[in-house]
Amino acid sequence: MASTKVSNRASGETETGDPSKGMITLASVRDALIRQEDTIVFSLIERARFPHNAPVYDPSFLGSGQSLVEFFVRESESLHAKAGRYQNPEEVPFFPDDLPLPLVPPCDYPEVLHPTSASVSVCEAIWNMYLNDLLPLITVKGDDGNYASTAAADLACLQALSRRIHYGKFVAEVKFRDAPQDYTPAIRTKDGDALMKLLTFERVEQMVKKRVEKKAMVFGQDVTLQDKGNKVEFTDGEIKCKVDPSVVCRLYDEWVMPMTKLVEVEYLLRRLD
Ligand SMILES: C=C(O[C@@H]1C=C(C(=O)O)C=C[C@H]1O)C(=O)O
């Protein structure tokens, strides 16, 4: 199987693979996706601590026509851009227009992605899915006034989802390099459906869904103890999860994996430009 050199910088741990080996393979890319599941599940658990807090999403709340969550994400991305975050091809901003230039010297990220394909972004779809579909499923109705903390939790969820979904570019690059003879005809004829068939692995998708459901169950449990005088024991009892595991499974099934595959297709369609 072909592998792709990504980094030999001493401190350069990237999501794409083991920097000590400096290579990526489909297995190492999938390992990175598995690790990102933890970040996504934990960020959803953090967001679910707060009720829906509708004013955060109300464009009239600040009086500027921009919702608090949009303001929070735009301002955060501006700061992150100055610090050089978007020099990293693994990071895709939600609001790329008018971002300030980095104040830090350029970082020589290894060129793994094809230059014209690197610009693929499904941020708008992620934004709409998160606000309209996912939030009502992971939060209870209500308003506790914790608006800034809520927006900060939203930012963490949005960034984790975006990173995972846009990671499809790296998946697609490795798949292409592993089997250019399979992908090239469909790329040349711009056949998105054929590309979708080629890059889909049903069995892997089944495992992803099962694993994230289990992670939501394990990570979202309260661990309670009972002090029995001479020893401390775990308390048995009903398990209540902080985020519904079936919702996390559904998130991956209906949105995360389809969007990742859309990124893969869009990337491949431009791969030979
Ligand atoms: C990401 C991959 O491509 C597709 C998308 C998947 C996902 O988003 O988890 C899983 C399997 C494939 O159908 C992959 O092959 O690992």
The ligand as an SDF file (V2000), in Angstrom:
LIG
                    3D

 16 16  0  0  0  0  0  0  0  0999 V2000
  -13.5120    8.0430    5.7790 C   0  0  0  0  0  0  0  0  0  0  0  0
  -13.6190    6.9990    4.9450 C   0  0  0  0  0  0  0  0  0  0  0  0
  -14.4400    7.0370    3.8090 O   0  0  0  0  0  0  0  0  0  0  0  0
  -15.8200    6.7370    3.9270 C   0  0  0  0  0  0  0  0  0  0  0  0
  -16.3740    7.5070    5.0430 C   0  0  0  0  0  0  0  0  0  0  0  0
  -16.3490    7.0040    6.2970 C   0  0  0  0  0  0  0  0  0  0  0  0
  -16.5030    7.9050    7.4830 C   0  0  0  0  0  0  0  0  0  0  0  0
  -16.8220    9.0820    7.2790 O   0  0  0  0  0  0  0  0  0  0  0  0
  -16.2490    7.4540    8.6150 O   0  0  0  0  0  0  0  0  0  0  0  0
  -16.1090    5.6280    6.4950 C   0  0  0  0  0  0  0  0  0  0  0  0
  -15.9390    4.7900    5.4480 C   0  0  0  0  0  0  0  0  0  0  0  0
  -16.0450    5.2300    4.0500 C   0  0  0  0  0  0  0  0  0  0  0  0
  -17.3090    4.8820    3.5600 O   0  0  0  0  0  0  0  0  0  0  0  0
  -12.8490    5.7840    5.1360 C   0  0  0  0  0  0  0  0  0  0  0  0
  -12.8040    4.9570    4.2130 O   0  0  0  0  0  0  0  0  0  0  0  0
  -12.2580    5.6090    6.2150 O   0  0  0  0  0  0  0  0  0  0  0  0
  1  2  2  0
  2  3  1  0
  2 14  1  0
  3  4  1  0
  4  5  1  0
  4 12  1  0
  5  6  2  0
  6  7  1  0
  6 10  1  0
  7  8  2  0
  7  9  1  0
 10 11  2  0
 11 12  1  0
 12 13  1  0
 14 15  2  0
 14 16  1  0
M  END
$$$$
